[in-house]
Amino acid sequence: LQWEAGKQYTYMAIARVFEMSNDYANAAHYLQMAIAIDHATNDRALQVFLVNELGRVYAGMNMLPEALNQYEEVLQNLTDVNGTSIEATVLYNI
C-alpha cells in the first residue's frame, strides 16, 4: 500500500503541473488515476480531496455538470472525514 500511496501523490503532482499549464484534459486524467488508486488504499480524506480537485479541473474545462457532480460527491462523503475546511472549499467552488 505504501507504493500505491506514493504513486497517488506522484499523479497528483503531475495533475497540478498540467493544470498550471492549462492542460486540463491531462490534469483530469492523472487525477482520475489517483482516485482509482485511492479506492484501493481506502483513505477517505484523500479521496474527498482528490474528487474536489477533479471538480475544480472540470470547472476549468467548462464541464460544469461534471464539476458539480464531483462537488456533490465530496459533500456526500464529508461525514466520513473531518471536512470543515473541505466543505468550505467545495461550497466556494460551487
N, C-alpha and C positions, 0 to 999 in steps of 0.2 A: 504494500500500500504506500510505502514511503516513495517508491519510484513513481507511482501514479500521481501522487501529490506534487512531486517535482515537475512532472510533465504538465500538470494543470497550471502551475504558476508560469511555466515557460509559455504555454499557449496564451495565457492572459497577457503576458508582456508583449508577445508578438501581436496580439489583437490591438493592444494600445498603440503600438508603433503604426500599424495600418490605419487605425482611427485618426491618429495625429496627422497622417498623410492624406486624409480624406478618402482613403480606400476602404469604404465601409463594408463592401462585399467581403473582402478578405478578413476584416475585423470580425464580422459576424461569423464567418466560417471558423475562425480559431476560437471564438467564444463558445460556439456550438460544440467544438471538440472538447473544450474544457468542461462544459456542462455534462457531456456524455461520460467523461471520466468521473465527474463528481457523483454521478449516480452509483458508481461502484464504491466510492470512498464513504458515501453517506454523511458528508459534512454539510449539515443543513444551513449553517450560517454562510458558508462559502457558496453554496448553491443559490441562496437568495441573492447574494452579491452578484454572482455571475449572470443570473437571469435579469437583474436590474440593469447591468451593463449592456446586455444584449438588447434590452428595450431602448436604451439610450442610442445604441448604434442603429437600430431600426428607425428611430426617430430622425437620425442624421441622414438616413437614406430616404426619408419622406414616406416610409412604410408605417404610417400612423396606426392602422388597425393592428398590425403585428406588434408594434411597440406597446400599445395599450394592453394587448393580451399578455405580454411579458410582465408589465406592471401589475396587472390583476393577479397573476400567478404569485408574484412577490407578496402582495398584500394578503393573499390567502395563506401563505406559508409563514407569516410573521409570528404566529402563535408558537411555532416550533423553535424560534430563536428569540433572543432579547433584541428586538429590532426597532427600538425607538428612533435611532438616527437613520436607519434604513427606511423606515416608514416615512420620515420627513423628506428624505431624498426622493423616494418614489412619488410622493404627493406633489413635490416640486416639479418633477419630470412630467407628470400628467398635466 
